[in-house]
Amino acid sequence: MALVHNNDMIAHSIMTHAGMKAPDLKGRAIAINFLERHEWVVLGENVAWGLDCDTTSPQAAWEGWLNSPSHHKNIVDPRFNAVGI
């Protein structure tokens, strides 16, 4: 799911939580039957793009997320047990 969204953003030169193929993260999860395979699911998403800020490396993106309250909350939320990069 992350790879498809990443490729979609690259193809359209955009950074967004919405996608061209689905309106949001939940829509993308439904499109690949992720929600059907899991009885209870909490979804979260952090995206980064190297043109708008200093996210030109994975380390810079990670540090940016850790310094952002909403992104940091996603990272430390114990309900998340799967990651797509």
mmCIF file as gemmi writes it, N, C-alpha and C atoms, coordinates in Angstrom:
data_model
loop_
_atom_site.group_PDB
_atom_site.id
_atom_site.type_symbol
_atom_site.label_atom_id
_atom_site.label_alt_id
_atom_site.label_comp_id
_atom_site.label_asym_id
_atom_site.label_entity_id
_atom_site.label_seq_id
_atom_site.pdbx_PDB_ins_code
_atom_site.Cartn_x
_atom_site.Cartn_y
_atom_site.Cartn_z
_atom_site.occupancy
_atom_site.B_iso_or_equiv
_atom_site.pdbx_formal_charge
_atom_site.auth_seq_id
_atom_site.auth_asym_id
_atom_site.pdbx_PDB_model_num
ATOM 1 N N . MET Axp A 1 ? 0.833 -1.176 0 1 0 ? 1 A 1
ATOM 2 C CA . MET Axp A 1 ? 0 0 0 1 0 ? 1 A 1
ATOM 3 C C . MET Axp A 1 ? 0.886 1.25 0 1 0 ? 1 A 1
ATOM 4 N N . ALA Axp A 2 ? 1.923 1.276 0.835 1 0 ? 2 A 1
ATOM 5 C CA . ALA Axp A 2 ? 2.816 2.44 0.887 1 0 ? 2 A 1
ATOM 6 C C . ALA Axp A 2 ? 3.554 2.629 -0.436 1 0 ? 2 A 1
ATOM 7 N N . LEU Axp A 3 ? 4.019 1.552 -1.009 1 0 ? 3 A 1
ATOM 8 C CA . LEU Axp A 3 ? 4.768 1.639 -2.267 1 0 ? 3 A 1
ATOM 9 C C . LEU Axp A 3 ? 3.884 2.163 -3.4 1 0 ? 3 A 1
ATOM 10 N N . VAL Axp A 4 ? 2.664 1.675 -3.482 1 0 ? 4 A 1
ATOM 11 C CA . VAL Axp A 4 ? 1.744 2.138 -4.531 1 0 ? 4 A 1
ATOM 12 C C . VAL Axp A 4 ? 1.469 3.626 -4.354 1 0 ? 4 A 1
ATOM 13 N N . HIS Axp A 5 ? 1.226 4.063 -3.108 1 0 ? 5 A 1
ATOM 14 C CA . HIS Axp A 5 ? 0.954 5.48 -2.864 1 0 ? 5 A 1
ATOM 15 C C . HIS Axp A 5 ? 2.198 6.322 -3.167 1 0 ? 5 A 1
ATOM 16 N N . ASN Axp A 6 ? 3.35 5.831 -2.756 1 0 ? 6 A 1
ATOM 17 C CA . ASN Axp A 6 ? 4.605 6.528 -3.043 1 0 ? 6 A 1
ATOM 18 C C . ASN Axp A 6 ? 4.785 6.717 -4.552 1 0 ? 6 A 1
ATOM 19 N N . ASN Axp A 7 ? 4.602 5.657 -5.3 1 0 ? 7 A 1
ATOM 20 C CA . ASN Axp A 7 ? 4.762 5.741 -6.76 1 0 ? 7 A 1
ATOM 21 C C . ASN Axp A 7 ? 3.738 6.68 -7.385 1 0 ? 7 A 1
ATOM 22 N N . ASP Axp A 8 ? 2.533 6.698 -6.826 1 0 ? 8 A 1
ATOM 23 C CA . ASP Axp A 8 ? 1.481 7.592 -7.302 1 0 ? 8 A 1
ATOM 24 C C . ASP Axp A 8 ? 1.888 9.047 -7.061 1 0 ? 8 A 1
ATOM 25 N N . MET Axp A 9 ? 2.433 9.335 -5.88 1 0 ? 9 A 1
ATOM 26 C CA . MET Axp A 9 ? 2.857 10.703 -5.587 1 0 ? 9 A 1
ATOM 27 C C . MET Axp A 9 ? 4.008 11.123 -6.508 1 0 ? 9 A 1
ATOM 28 N N . ILE Axp A 10 ? 4.954 10.212 -6.746 1 0 ? 10 A 1
ATOM 29 C CA . ILE Axp A 10 ? 6.078 10.527 -7.636 1 0 ? 10 A 1
ATOM 30 C C . ILE Axp A 10 ? 5.58 10.791 -9.06 1 0 ? 10 A 1
ATOM 31 N N . ALA Axp A 11 ? 4.692 9.94 -9.535 1 0 ? 11 A 1
ATOM 32 C CA . ALA Axp A 11 ? 4.184 10.078 -10.91 1 0 ? 11 A 1
ATOM 33 C C . ALA Axp A 11 ? 3.465 11.403 -11.122 1 0 ? 11 A 1
ATOM 34 N N . HIS Axp A 12 ? 2.827 11.922 -10.058 1 0 ? 12 A 1
ATOM 35 C CA . HIS Axp A 12 ? 2.061 13.16 -10.195 1 0 ? 12 A 1
ATOM 36 C C . HIS Axp A 12 ? 2.748 14.357 -9.542 1 0 ? 12 A 1
ATOM 37 N N . SER Axp A 13 ? 3.972 14.161 -9.063 1 0 ? 13 A 1
ATOM 38 C CA . SER Axp A 13 ? 4.751 15.24 -8.429 1 0 ? 13 A 1
ATOM 39 C C . SER Axp A 13 ? 3.983 15.96 -7.331 1 0 ? 13 A 1
ATOM 40 N N . ILE Axp A 14 ? 3.376 15.173 -6.449 1 0 ? 14 A 1
ATOM 41 C CA . ILE Axp A 14 ? 2.625 15.737 -5.325 1 0 ? 14 A 1
ATOM 42 C C . ILE Axp A 14 ? 2.975 14.994 -4.046 1 0 ? 14 A 1
ATOM 43 N N . MET Axp A 15 ? 2.771 15.648 -2.918 1 0 ? 15 A 1
ATOM 44 C CA . MET Axp A 15 ? 2.832 14.979 -1.625 1 0 ? 15 A 1
ATOM 45 C C . MET Axp A 15 ? 1.489 15.199 -0.959 1 0 ? 15 A 1
ATOM 46 N N . THR Axp A 16 ? 0.801 14.113 -0.676 1 0 ? 16 A 1
ATOM 47 C CA . THR Axp A 16 ? -0.54 14.233 -0.132 1 0 ? 16 A 1
ATOM 48 C C . THR Axp A 16 ? -0.941 12.959 0.587 1 0 ? 16 A 1
ATOM 49 N N . HIS Axp A 17 ? -1.848 13.108 1.523 1 0 ? 17 A 1
ATOM 50 C CA . HIS Axp A 17 ? -2.425 11.919 2.153 1 0 ? 17 A 1
ATOM 51 C C . HIS Axp A 17 ? -3.537 11.357 1.268 1 0 ? 17 A 1
ATOM 52 N N . ALA Axp A 18 ? -4.07 12.19 0.4 1 0 ? 18 A 1
ATOM 53 C CA . ALA Axp A 18 ? -5.037 11.717 -0.59 1 0 ? 18 A 1
ATOM 54 C C . ALA Axp A 18 ? -4.242 11.163 -1.766 1 0 ? 18 A 1
ATOM 55 N N . GLY Axp A 19 ? -4.853 10.295 -2.51 1 0 ? 19 A 1
ATOM 56 C CA . GLY Axp A 19 ? -4.163 9.73 -3.657 1 0 ? 19 A 1
ATOM 57 C C . GLY Axp A 19 ? -4.986 9.867 -4.91 1 0 ? 19 A 1
ATOM 58 N N . MET Axp A 20 ? -4.366 9.593 -6.029 1 0 ? 20 A 1
ATOM 59 C CA . MET Axp A 20 ? -5.079 9.663 -7.297 1 0 ? 20 A 1
ATOM 60 C C . MET Axp A 20 ? -5.999 8.45 -7.453 1 0 ? 20 A 1
ATOM 61 N N . LYS Axp A 21 ? -5.645 7.331 -6.826 1 0 ? 21 A 1
ATOM 62 C CA . LYS Axp A 21 ? -6.416 6.099 -6.99 1 0 ? 21 A 1
ATOM 63 C C . LYS Axp A 21 ? -7.446 5.899 -5.887 1 0 ? 21 A 1
ATOM 64 N N . ALA Axp A 22 ? -7.256 6.573 -4.743 1 0 ? 22 A 1
ATOM 65 C CA . ALA Axp A 22 ? -8.197 6.478 -3.626 1 0 ? 22 A 1
ATOM 66 C C . ALA Axp A 22 ? -8.143 7.805 -2.869 1 0 ? 22 A 1
ATOM 67 N N . PRO Axp A 23 ? -9.258 8.224 -2.271 1 0 ? 23 A 1
ATOM 68 C CA . PRO Axp A 23 ? -9.309 9.563 -1.676 1 0 ? 23 A 1
ATOM 69 C C . PRO Axp A 23 ? -8.496 9.732 -0.39 1 0 ? 23 A 1
ATOM 70 N N . ASP Axp A 24 ? -8.172 8.638 0.277 1 0 ? 24 A 1
ATOM 71 C CA . ASP Axp A 24 ? -7.452 8.755 1.544 1 0 ? 24 A 1
ATOM 72 C C . ASP Axp A 24 ? -6.845 7.414 1.935 1 0 ? 24 A 1
ATOM 73 N N . LEU Axp A 25 ? -6.199 7.375 3.089 1 0 ? 25 A 1
ATOM 74 C CA . LEU Axp A 25 ? -5.545 6.161 3.563 1 0 ? 25 A 1
ATOM 75 C C . LEU Axp A 25 ? -6.539 5.01 3.711 1 0 ? 25 A 1
ATOM 76 N N . LYS Axp A 26 ? -7.687 5.283 4.282 1 0 ? 26 A 1
ATOM 77 C CA . LYS Axp A 26 ? -8.694 4.231 4.435 1 0 ? 26 A 1
ATOM 78 C C . LYS Axp A 26 ? -9.128 3.691 3.075 1 0 ? 26 A 1
ATOM 79 N N . GLY Axp A 27 ? -9.307 4.566 2.113 1 0 ? 27 A 1
ATOM 80 C CA . GLY Axp A 27 ? -9.679 4.137 0.76 1 0 ? 27 A 1
ATOM 81 C C . GLY Axp A 27 ? -8.621 3.25 0.139 1 0 ? 27 A 1
ATOM 82 N N . ARG Axp A 28 ? -7.344 3.589 0.363 1 0 ? 28 A 1
ATOM 83 C CA . ARG Axp A 28 ? -6.265 2.744 -0.156 1 0 ? 28 A 1
ATOM 84 C C . ARG Axp A 28 ? -6.246 1.4 0.548 1 0 ? 28 A 1
ATOM 85 N N . ALA Axp A 29 ? -6.505 1.382 1.855 1 0 ? 29 A 1
ATOM 86 C CA . ALA Axp A 29 ? -6.537 0.124 2.603 1 0 ? 29 A 1
ATOM 87 C C . ALA Axp A 29 ? -7.682 -0.763 2.127 1 0 ? 29 A 1
ATOM 88 N N . ILE Axp A 30 ? -8.818 -0.17 1.847 1 0 ? 30 A 1
ATOM 89 C CA . ILE Axp A 30 ? -9.969 -0.923 1.325 1 0 ? 30 A 1
ATOM 90 C C . ILE Axp A 30 ? -9.644 -1.479 -0.064 1 0 ? 30 A 1
ATOM 91 N N . ALA Axp A 31 ? -8.988 -0.678 -0.896 1 0 ? 31 A 1
ATOM 92 C CA . ALA Axp A 31 ? -8.691 -1.093 -2.274 1 0 ? 31 A 1
ATOM 93 C C . ALA Axp A 31 ? -7.807 -2.334 -2.332 1 0 ? 31 A 1
ATOM 94 N N . ILE Axp A 32 ? -6.946 -2.543 -1.346 1 0 ? 32 A 1
ATOM 95 C CA . ILE Axp A 32 ? -6.087 -3.732 -1.357 1 0 ? 32 A 1
ATOM 96 C C . ILE Axp A 32 ? -6.578 -4.807 -0.38 1 0 ? 32 A 1
ATOM 97 N N . ASN Axp A 33 ? -7.811 -4.662 0.093 1 0 ? 33 A 1
ATOM 98 C CA . ASN Axp A 33 ? -8.424 -5.619 1.024 1 0 ? 33 A 1
ATOM 99 C C . ASN Axp A 33 ? -7.678 -5.739 2.347 1 0 ? 33 A 1
ATOM 100 N N . PHE Axp A 34 ? -6.925 -4.719 2.741 1 0 ? 34 A 1
ATOM 101 C CA . PHE Axp A 34 ? -6.205 -4.736 4.009 1 0 ? 34 A 1
ATOM 102 C C . PHE Axp A 34 ? -7.174 -4.813 5.175 1 0 ? 34 A 1
ATOM 103 N N . LEU Axp A 35 ? -8.266 -4.056 5.107 1 0 ? 35 A 1
ATOM 104 C CA . LEU Axp A 35 ? -9.22 -4.036 6.211 1 0 ? 35 A 1
ATOM 105 C C . LEU Axp A 35 ? -9.948 -5.36 6.361 1 0 ? 35 A 1
ATOM 106 N N . GLU Axp A 36 ? -10.179 -6.06 5.278 1 0 ? 36 A 1
ATOM 107 C CA . GLU Axp A 36 ? -10.853 -7.354 5.347 1 0 ? 36 A 1
ATOM 108 C C . GLU Axp A 36 ? -9.976 -8.418 5.993 1 0 ? 36 A 1
ATOM 109 N N . ARG Axp A 37 ? -8.655 -8.256 5.913 1 0 ? 37 A 1
ATOM 110 C CA . ARG Axp A 37 ? -7.74 -9.251 6.475 1 0 ? 37 A 1
ATOM 111 C C . ARG Axp A 37 ? -7.453 -9.023 7.951 1 0 ? 37 A 1
ATOM 112 N N . HIS Axp A 38 ? -7.936 -7.924 8.51 1 0 ? 38 A 1
ATOM 113 C CA . HIS Axp A 38 ? -7.669 -7.597 9.9 1 0 ? 38 A 1
ATOM 114 C C . HIS Axp A 38 ? -8.982 -7.279 10.605 1 0 ? 38 A 1
ATOM 115 N N . GLU Axp A 39 ? -9.215 -7.948 11.743 1 0 ? 39 A 1
ATOM 116 C CA . GLU Axp A 39 ? -10.476 -7.765 12.456 1 0 ? 39 A 1
ATOM 117 C C . GLU Axp A 39 ? -10.604 -6.341 13.006 1 0 ? 39 A 1
ATOM 118 N N . TRP Axp A 40 ? -9.546 -5.817 13.58 1 0 ? 40 A 1
ATOM 119 C CA . TRP Axp A 40 ? -9.57 -4.462 14.118 1 0 ? 40 A 1
ATOM 120 C C . TRP Axp A 40 ? -8.341 -3.728 13.608 1 0 ? 40 A 1
ATOM 121 N N . VAL Axp A 41 ? -8.533 -2.575 13.022 1 0 ? 41 A 1
ATOM 122 C CA . VAL Axp A 41 ? -7.418 -1.869 12.399 1 0 ? 41 A 1
ATOM 123 C C . VAL Axp A 41 ? -7.445 -0.398 12.811 1 0 ? 41 A 1
ATOM 124 N N . VAL Axp A 42 ? -6.28 0.103 13.189 1 0 ? 42 A 1
ATOM 125 C CA . VAL Axp A 42 ? -6.072 1.531 13.39 1 0 ? 42 A 1
ATOM 126 C C . VAL Axp A 42 ? -5.096 1.959 12.293 1 0 ? 42 A 1
ATOM 127 N N . LEU Axp A 43 ? -5.47 2.949 11.527 1 0 ? 43 A 1
ATOM 128 C CA . LEU Axp A 43 ? -4.633 3.402 10.419 1 0 ? 43 A 1
ATOM 129 C C . LEU Axp A 43 ? -3.992 4.749 10.74 1 0 ? 43 A 1
ATOM 130 N N . GLY Axp A 44 ? -2.759 4.903 10.344 1 0 ? 44 A 1
ATOM 131 C CA . GLY Axp A 44 ? -2.059 6.176 10.476 1 0 ? 44 A 1
ATOM 132 C C . GLY Axp A 44 ? -1.073 6.3 9.338 1 0 ? 44 A 1
ATOM 133 N N . GLU Axp A 45 ? -0.687 7.535 9.028 1 0 ? 45 A 1
ATOM 134 C CA . GLU Axp A 45 ? 0.208 7.718 7.889 1 0 ? 45 A 1
ATOM 135 C C . GLU Axp A 45 ? 1.075 8.953 8.104 1 0 ? 45 A 1
ATOM 136 N N . ASN Axp A 46 ? 2.362 8.792 7.869 1 0 ? 46 A 1
ATOM 137 C CA . ASN Axp A 46 ? 3.312 9.903 7.818 1 0 ? 46 A 1
ATOM 138 C C . ASN Axp A 46 ? 3.923 9.889 6.425 1 0 ? 46 A 1
ATOM 139 N N . VAL Axp A 47 ? 3.874 11.016 5.75 1 0 ? 47 A 1
ATOM 140 C CA . VAL Axp A 47 ? 4.505 11.12 4.434 1 0 ? 47 A 1
ATOM 141 C C . VAL Axp A 47 ? 5.522 12.249 4.466 1 0 ? 47 A 1
ATOM 142 N N . ALA Axp A 48 ? 6.534 12.16 3.624 1 0 ? 48 A 1
ATOM 143 C CA . ALA Axp A 48 ? 7.554 13.204 3.536 1 0 ? 48 A 1
ATOM 144 C C . ALA Axp A 48 ? 7.922 13.403 2.075 1 0 ? 48 A 1
ATOM 145 N N . TRP Axp A 49 ? 8.347 14.61 1.76 1 0 ? 49 A 1
ATOM 146 C CA . TRP Axp A 49 ? 8.691 14.945 0.382 1 0 ? 49 A 1
ATOM 147 C C . TRP Axp A 49 ? 9.891 15.883 0.424 1 0 ? 49 A 1
ATOM 148 N N . GLY Axp A 50 ? 10.894 15.605 -0.328 1 0 ? 50 A 1
ATOM 149 C CA . GLY Axp A 50 ? 12.137 16.342 -0.262 1 0 ? 50 A 1
ATOM 150 C C . GLY Axp A 50 ? 12.117 17.755 -0.81 1 0 ? 50 A 1
ATOM 151 N N . LEU Axp A 51 ? 11.065 18.169 -1.492 1 0 ? 51 A 1
ATOM 152 C CA . LEU Axp A 51 ? 11.059 19.5 -2.098 1 0 ? 51 A 1
ATOM 153 C C . LEU Axp A 51 ? 10.543 20.581 -1.158 1 0 ? 51 A 1
ATOM 154 N N . ASP Axp A 52 ? 9.658 20.242 -0.237 1 0 ? 52 A 1
ATOM 155 C CA . ASP Axp A 52 ? 9.016 21.243 0.604 1 0 ? 52 A 1
ATOM 156 C C . ASP Axp A 52 ? 9.763 21.538 1.896 1 0 ? 52 A 1
ATOM 157 N N . CYS Axp A 53 ? 10.625 20.647 2.328 1 0 ? 53 A 1
ATOM 158 C CA . CYS Axp A 53 ? 11.34 20.817 3.581 1 0 ? 53 A 1
ATOM 159 C C . CYS Axp A 53 ? 12.591 19.953 3.537 1 0 ? 53 A 1
ATOM 160 N N . ASP Axp A 54 ? 13.34 19.923 4.62 1 0 ? 54 A 1
ATOM 161 C CA . ASP Axp A 54 ? 14.58 19.15 4.636 1 0 ? 54 A 1
ATOM 162 C C . ASP Axp A 54 ? 14.277 17.677 4.871 1 0 ? 54 A 1
ATOM 163 N N . THR Axp A 55 ? 13.76 17.019 3.861 1 0 ? 55 A 1
ATOM 164 C CA . THR Axp A 55 ? 13.494 15.583 3.931 1 0 ? 55 A 1
ATOM 165 C C . THR Axp A 55 ? 14.224 14.881 2.806 1 0 ? 55 A 1
ATOM 166 N N . THR Axp A 56 ? 15.413 15.348 2.515 1 0 ? 56 A 1
ATOM 167 C CA . THR Axp A 56 ? 16.169 14.796 1.407 1 0 ? 56 A 1
ATOM 168 C C . THR Axp A 56 ? 16.839 13.473 1.741 1 0 ? 56 A 1
ATOM 169 N N . SER Axp A 57 ? 16.741 13.053 2.999 1 0 ? 57 A 1
ATOM 170 C CA . SER Axp A 57 ? 17.273 11.75 3.398 1 0 ? 57 A 1
ATOM 171 C C . SER Axp A 57 ? 16.286 11.103 4.352 1 0 ? 57 A 1
ATOM 172 N N . PRO Axp A 58 ? 16.323 9.787 4.472 1 0 ? 58 A 1
ATOM 173 C CA . PRO Axp A 58 ? 15.445 9.12 5.447 1 0 ? 58 A 1
ATOM 174 C C . PRO Axp A 58 ? 15.669 9.646 6.862 1 0 ? 58 A 1
ATOM 175 N N . GLN Axp A 59 ? 16.908 9.903 7.229 1 0 ? 59 A 1
ATOM 176 C CA . GLN Axp A 59 ? 17.206 10.414 8.574 1 0 ? 59 A 1
ATOM 177 C C . GLN Axp A 59 ? 16.554 11.78 8.803 1 0 ? 59 A 1
ATOM 178 N N . ALA Axp A 60 ? 16.628 12.664 7.799 1 0 ? 60 A 1
ATOM 179 C CA . ALA Axp A 60 ? 16.032 13.988 7.926 1 0 ? 60 A 1
ATOM 180 C C . ALA Axp A 60 ? 14.51 13.888 8.04 1 0 ? 60 A 1
ATOM 181 N N . ALA Axp A 61 ? 13.899 12.994 7.27 1 0 ? 61 A 1
ATOM 182 C CA . ALA Axp A 61 ? 12.454 12.805 7.352 1 0 ? 61 A 1
ATOM 183 C C . ALA Axp A 61 ? 12.074 12.281 8.73 1 0 ? 61 A 1
ATOM 184 N N . TRP Axp A 62 ? 12.82 11.299 9.227 1 0 ? 62 A 1
ATOM 185 C CA . TRP Axp A 62 ? 12.56 10.714 10.543 1 0 ? 62 A 1
ATOM 186 C C . TRP Axp A 62 ? 12.643 11.786 11.632 1 0 ? 62 A 1
ATOM 187 N N . GLU Axp A 63 ? 13.702 12.588 11.598 1 0 ? 63 A 1
ATOM 188 C CA . GLU Axp A 63 ? 13.877 13.633 12.597 1 0 ? 63 A 1
ATOM 189 C C . GLU Axp A 63 ? 12.759 14.672 12.506 1 0 ? 63 A 1
ATOM 190 N N . GLY Axp A 64 ? 12.333 14.984 11.288 1 0 ? 64 A 1
ATOM 191 C CA . GLY Axp A 64 ? 11.215 15.905 11.112 1 0 ? 64 A 1
ATOM 192 C C . GLY Axp A 64 ? 9.942 15.363 11.728 1 0 ? 64 A 1
ATOM 193 N N . TRP Axp A 65 ? 9.67 14.085 11.504 1 0 ? 65 A 1
ATOM 194 C CA . TRP Axp A 65 ? 8.48 13.47 12.098 1 0 ? 65 A 1
ATOM 195 C C . TRP Axp A 65 ? 8.559 13.463 13.618 1 0 ? 65 A 1
ATOM 196 N N . LEU Axp A 66 ? 9.727 13.159 14.17 1 0 ? 66 A 1
ATOM 197 C CA . LEU Axp A 66 ? 9.871 13.128 15.625 1 0 ? 66 A 1
ATOM 198 C C . LEU Axp A 66 ? 9.669 14.51 16.236 1 0 ? 66 A 1
ATOM 199 N N . ASN Axp A 67 ? 9.987 15.562 15.501 1 0 ? 67 A 1
ATOM 200 C CA . ASN Axp A 67 ? 9.828 16.926 15.993 1 0 ? 67 A 1
ATOM 201 C C . ASN Axp A 67 ? 8.438 17.5 15.727 1 0 ? 67 A 1
ATOM 202 N N . SER Axp A 68 ? 7.591 16.742 15.061 1 0 ? 68 A 1
ATOM 203 C CA . SER Axp A 68 ? 6.218 17.17 14.773 1 0 ? 68 A 1
ATOM 204 C C . SER Axp A 68 ? 5.271 16.417 15.706 1 0 ? 68 A 1
ATOM 205 N N . PRO Axp A 69 ? 4.514 17.122 16.554 1 0 ? 69 A 1
ATOM 206 C CA . PRO Axp A 69 ? 3.644 16.422 17.521 1 0 ? 69 A 1
ATOM 207 C C . PRO Axp A 69 ? 2.701 15.396 16.89 1 0 ? 69 A 1
ATOM 208 N N . SER Axp A 70 ? 2.055 15.736 15.783 1 0 ? 70 A 1
ATOM 209 C CA . SER Axp A 70 ? 1.092 14.789 15.195 1 0 ? 70 A 1
ATOM 210 C C . SER Axp A 70 ? 1.79 13.585 14.578 1 0 ? 70 A 1
ATOM 211 N N . HIS Axp A 71 ? 2.943 13.799 13.932 1 0 ? 71 A 1
ATOM 212 C CA . HIS Axp A 71 ? 3.673 12.68 13.343 1 0 ? 71 A 1
ATOM 213 C C . HIS Axp A 71 ? 4.311 11.818 14.44 1 0 ? 71 A 1
ATOM 214 N N . HIS Axp A 72 ? 4.842 12.459 15.457 1 0 ? 72 A 1
ATOM 215 C CA . HIS Axp A 72 ? 5.439 11.724 16.574 1 0 ? 72 A 1
ATOM 216 C C . HIS Axp A 72 ? 4.388 10.833 17.247 1 0 ? 72 A 1
ATOM 217 N N . LYS Axp A 73 ? 3.175 11.362 17.381 1 0 ? 73 A 1
ATOM 218 C CA . LYS Axp A 73 ? 2.085 10.584 17.99 1 0 ? 73 A 1
ATOM 219 C C . LYS Axp A 73 ? 1.844 9.295 17.204 1 0 ? 73 A 1
ATOM 220 N N . ASN Axp A 74 ? 1.867 9.376 15.884 1 0 ? 74 A 1
ATOM 221 C CA . ASN Axp A 74 ? 1.722 8.163 15.062 1 0 ? 74 A 1
ATOM 222 C C . ASN Axp A 74 ? 2.855 7.179 15.32 1 0 ? 74 A 1
ATOM 223 N N . ILE Axp A 75 ? 4.072 7.683 15.41 1 0 ? 75 A 1
ATOM 224 C CA . ILE Axp A 75 ? 5.243 6.821 15.562 1 0 ? 75 A 1
ATOM 225 C C . ILE Axp A 75 ? 5.211 6.051 16.875 1 0 ? 75 A 1
ATOM 226 N N . VAL Axp A 76 ? 4.805 6.703 17.963 1 0 ? 76 A 1
ATOM 227 C CA . VAL Axp A 76 ? 4.862 6.051 19.277 1 0 ? 76 A 1
ATOM 228 C C . VAL Axp A 76 ? 3.554 5.373 19.688 1 0 ? 76 A 1
ATOM 229 N N . ASP Axp A 77 ? 2.526 5.462 18.87 1 0 ? 77 A 1
ATOM 230 C CA . ASP Axp A 77 ? 1.231 4.847 19.199 1 0 ? 77 A 1
ATOM 231 C C . ASP Axp A 77 ? 1.378 3.328 19.248 1 0 ? 77 A 1
ATOM 232 N N . PRO Axp A 78 ? 1.157 2.711 20.409 1 0 ? 78 A 1
ATOM 233 C CA . PRO Axp A 78 ? 1.353 1.26 20.534 1 0 ? 78 A 1
ATOM 234 C C . PRO Axp A 78 ? 0.33 0.418 19.766 1 0 ? 78 A 1
ATOM 235 N N . ARG Axp A 79 ? -0.728 1.036 19.273 1 0 ? 79 A 1
ATOM 236 C CA . ARG Axp A 79 ? -1.722 0.265 18.503 1 0 ? 79 A 1
ATOM 237 C C . ARG Axp A 79 ? -1.232 -0.094 17.115 1 0 ? 79 A 1
ATOM 238 N N . PHE Axp A 80 ? -0.201 0.602 16.618 1 0 ? 80 A 1
ATOM 239 C CA . PHE Axp A 80 ? 0.34 0.29 15.296 1 0 ? 80 A 1
ATOM 240 C C . PHE Axp A 80 ? 1.315 -0.869 15.411 1 0 ? 80 A 1
ATOM 241 N N . ASN Axp A 81 ? 1.091 -1.894 14.596 1 0 ? 81 A 1
ATOM 242 C CA . ASN Axp A 81 ? 1.987 -3.061 14.629 1 0 ? 81 A 1
ATOM 243 C C . ASN Axp A 81 ? 2.456 -3.468 13.237 1 0 ? 81 A 1
ATOM 244 N N . ALA Axp A 82 ? 2.218 -2.623 12.261 1 0 ? 82 A 1
ATOM 245 C CA . ALA Axp A 82 ? 2.683 -2.872 10.902 1 0 ? 82 A 1
ATOM 246 C C . ALA Axp A 82 ? 3.123 -1.547 10.301 1 0 ? 82 A 1
ATOM 247 N N . VAL Axp A 83 ? 4.179 -1.589 9.505 1 0 ? 83 A 1
ATOM 248 C CA . VAL Axp A 83 ? 4.703 -0.381 8.882 1 0 ? 83 A 1
ATOM 249 C C . VAL Axp A 83 ? 4.934 -0.653 7.399 1 0 ? 83 A 1
ATOM 250 N N . GLY Axp A 84 ? 4.561 0.3 6.571 1 0 ? 84 A 1
ATOM 251 C CA . GLY Axp A 84 ? 4.856 0.215 5.145 1 0 ? 84 A 1
ATOM 252 C C . GLY Axp A 84 ? 5.749 1.377 4.763 1 0 ? 84 A 1
ATOM 253 N N . ILE Axp A 85 ? 6.852 1.073 4.137 1 0 ? 85 A 1
ATOM 254 C CA . ILE Axp A 85 ? 7.804 2.125 3.758 1 0 ? 85 A 1
ATOM 255 C C . ILE Axp A 85 ? 8.042 2.062 2.26 1 0 ? 85 A 1
